[in-house]
Amino acid sequence: KNQLRFSDSEKGVEWIREILLRKGHNQQLVLELLFLFTEKQIESPREAIGKYLAKIEKSPIGDKQDLFASFRGWEGSMSRAYFEGIRSVLPAMYRFERRSQRPAMDMFNCLLNYAYGMLYGLCESALIQAGVDPALGVMHRDEYNRPVLVYDFIELYRHWADYTVCYLCIQEGIFEEFFDVENGQYWLNTNGKRKLIQSFNDYLNEIVPIEGLSRSRQNHMQLDAQRLASTLKKFVP
């Protein structure tokens, strides 16, 4: 009951706002790391993301559906600037024209889609283990019988998948033989899946300090889910 009330409250809106702000800052951080690796200038996408972050931060809560529509638009604009920045620094063989999903139309998007799929599963599992209903979302809420809260929650962690895939490409550790290509559509084969799964799991299991706690990244995700569950239990409309 508390989760249902939270999903339709101003505190729910502020939770989404914080997620989007953290997502944008994480995108800027990834671009900064790519700049260090490649020594290529990517200031323009970082600045564009900053402008949309300011809009998200300052927008007043009025009609929640109108605000969420604005959030989606600004989030989409941030992501376009972000992926343009990523595209500009990748080695030529991994550059992509645009984000493509189901199916991917190039190697980079194929890798990223698969990594996001792994991340979706981990997010849903973390929410369920914390006692939170993944089918009851806040900004994402209109898809029947889908784990829509995962679509909100995952935005905190997409940059983990982004960084892993970008690093593999910048190191040129991904090869054409890792993919099956059919009618211009790319699918990871067994060798490609093995390479990506091992790399992403290594990254997720790395011990990192966040807010004074040194834990694996996956454990930090689980702690975030537990904090959300605690917030919902204590929520008073």
N, C-alpha and C positions, 0 to 999 in steps of 0.2 A: 504494500500500500504506500509506504514512504517513497519507494522508487517511482511509482506512478505520479505521486504528488510532486516530487522533485523534477521529473521530466517536463512538467507543465508550469514550472515556477521561474521567478526571476533568478533564483540561485542556480537553476539549471542553465539559464542563459549565460550567467557569469562563468559557469564551469566551461561551457563551449567557448566563450570568449578567451578564457585562459588557455585552452587547448590550442586555439588558432594562433594566439600570440606566441606560444611556445613552439608551435610548428614553424612559424615564419622565422623566429630567431634560430631555430635549428637548421633551417634551409640556409640562412646566412652563414652559419658556422661551417656547413659542408662546403659552401663556395669558398670560404676563407682557406679551408684545408686544401681544396683543389688548387687554389692559387699558390700555396706553399709548395705543393708537389710539382706543379707544372710551370710556375713562374710566368703565368699568363694573366693578363689584366681582366678582371671580371667585376669591376666596381659598379658598372651600370645596372646589372641585375640585382646586386645587393641593395643599391639605392632604391630601385623600384619596389622591392619587397618592403623596405622600410616605410615607404609612402603608404602602402596598403596596411601595414601594421598600425600606423598612426590612425587610419580610418577605423579599423577594427577596435582599437583601444578607446577612441573618443566617442563612438556612436552611442547615443542614448537608447535606453530600452523603452520602446513604445509598443507597437504591435509586434509580437514575437515572430510571427510568420514573415512580416515585411523585413524585420531585422535579420532573420535567418537567410532570407533571399539575398540581402545585401552581403551577409557574411560569405555565402556561397560564391557570389560574384567576385568579391575581393580575394577569397581563397584561390579561385581559379586564376585570377590575374597574377597573384603571387607565384603560383605554380608554373605558369607560362614563362614568367621572367626567370624563375629558378632553373627550369629545364633548358632554356635558351643559354643560360650561363654554363650549365653542365655540358651541353652539346659543343659549345665553343672551345672547351679545353680537352675534349677527348681526342685520342689519336684518330686519324682519318677513317680507319677501318671500322670504328665503332660509332661514328657519328650518325645521328638519326634526324629525320626531317621533323617529326613530331611524336608525341606520346601515342602509342598504339596499344590497344588492349584487345584480347580475345578476338582475333589472333594478333600476335605481334608481327610487325612488318620488317624487323631488323634484329640484330643480335642484342643490342643494348636493351631494347624494350622486352625482348623475350626473357632475358636474365632478370630484369626488374619485376616483371609480372610474376615470375616464379617465386622470387624472394618475397614479394608482397603476399603471395598465397601462403607461404610458410608463416609469415608474420600474422596474418588473419587467424590462423589456427592457434597460434600461441596466445594471442589476445583473447580469443573466445575461451580458451582453456583457463586463463588467468581469472577472467570474470566469473566463470562458473565455479571455480575452486574457492573464490572469495564469497560466493553466495549471492552474486548479482545476476539478474536475469538479462542475458545478452539480447533478448528479443524486444526489449523496451528501451528505445533510444530517446535522445533529446532533440538534436537537430535532424538526425536521420530517424524517421519514425513511421514512414508511410508505406513500407514494403511488407506485405503480409508474409508471415512465417519465415522471416529472415532475421539473422542476428544483427539488427540495426545498431545496437549500442556499440558493437565492435567497430562499425564504420565511424563512430565518434571517437572511440578510445584509441584506435590505431594511429590517429594523426599525431599522437605524441611520439611515435616510434618509427614512422616511415623513413626518417633520415638514416636510421641504422641500415636498412636495406639499400637505400640510395648510396651511402658511403661504401658499403661492401662491394656493390656492383661497379661503382666508379673506380674504386681502387684496383679491382681485377682488370678493368679495361686499361687504366693508365699504366699498369704494370705489364700490359699486353700478355696476360696469362690466360686469355680466352681465345680459342681458335675456331675456325669455321667448321671443323669436323665435330665440334660439340653440338651441332644443330642438324636437325632434319628440316629441309626447306621444300615446301610444296606450294606451287602457285604463288610464290612470293611471300608465303607465310612461314614464320620461323617457330620451331618447336625444339625444346631441349631434349637431346637424346640421353641415354644412360650415362655416358661419360660426362656430358655437360652438367647433368643433375648432380652427379657425384662431386664434381669440382665446386659447384655453387653451394651445395648443402654443407660440405665440409668447411668452406670458407665462412659462410654465414653463421654456422654453429660455433666455430672458433671465435668469431666476433661477439656473439651473444654470450658466450661463456667467459669472456675476458672480465677480470675483476676491475671495476672502476669505482672511484668515489663519487657519489652524488648526494648532496645535502648532508655531508659528514658520515655517510655510510659507505663502506667498501663492500660491494656485492657484485655478482655477475650482472650483466645487463638484463638478462632474462629474469633474474631474481628481483631487480629493481622494478620491472614491469609487474611482477606478482605483488610486490609491496604497494605499488600504485593502485592496483585493483583492490587490495585490502583496505587502503585508505578511502577509496571511493565507497566501499561497503560500509565502513565506519561512518562516513558522512551521511549516507542514506539512512542508517539506523538512528542517527541522532537528529535527522532533519525534522524541523517543525515549520509548517507552512506559515 
